[in-house]
Amino acid sequence: MLKTLARSLAVLVLSALGTIAAHAQQPGALAQYVVALNSINVAYLNIRLHAEGSAYQLDLAADVTGLAQIVAQGSGTVNSGGMMTETGLTSERFYLETRTSADRFSVETRHSGGTANHFAVSPP
């Protein structure tokens, strides 16, 4: 079930990112989703894209809800920012964090010109 949930969330996030990227000309776009598996709500997902000039800020937040809390509890956030170019979004930083009542895990990267110049995982 967790693999199916993870796949469903990944497909939803990717499709939502395509929808939000298409509206990048708006100063701030917000999308809110309820993720369901076989008509059972398993998570809430909020995606916010803010664009100013050629810079963008993308924030995602997800919380496990409903019956899915029997299998997994927690939440996660993703933050990415960078520049919008003619070929797409060019990320300059990326941060991912997952949280449960007992644990916290995060990954952070910063890059420039296609090369990572900072990478951190916590806990190591």
Stockholm file with secondary structure:
# STOCKHOLM 1.0

chainA/1-124         MLKTLARSLAVLVLSALGTIAAHAQQPGALAQYVVALNSINVAYLNIRLHAEGSAYQLDLAADVTGLAQIVAQGSGTVNSGGMMTETGLTSERFYLETRTSADRFSVETRHSGGTANHFAVSPP
#=GR chainA/1-124 SS CHHHHHHHHHHHHHHHHHHHHHTTTSSEEEEEEEEEETTEEEEEEEEEEEEETTEEEEEEEEEECGGGGGTCCCEEEEEEEEEEETTEEEEEEEEEEEECSSCEEEEEEEEETTEEEEEEEECC
#=GC SS_cons         CHHHHHHHHHHHHHHHHHHHHHTTTSSEEEEEEEEEETTEEEEEEEEEEEEETTEEEEEEEEEECGGGGGTCCCEEEEEEEEEEETTEEEEEEEEEEEECSSCEEEEEEEEETTEEEEEEEECC
//
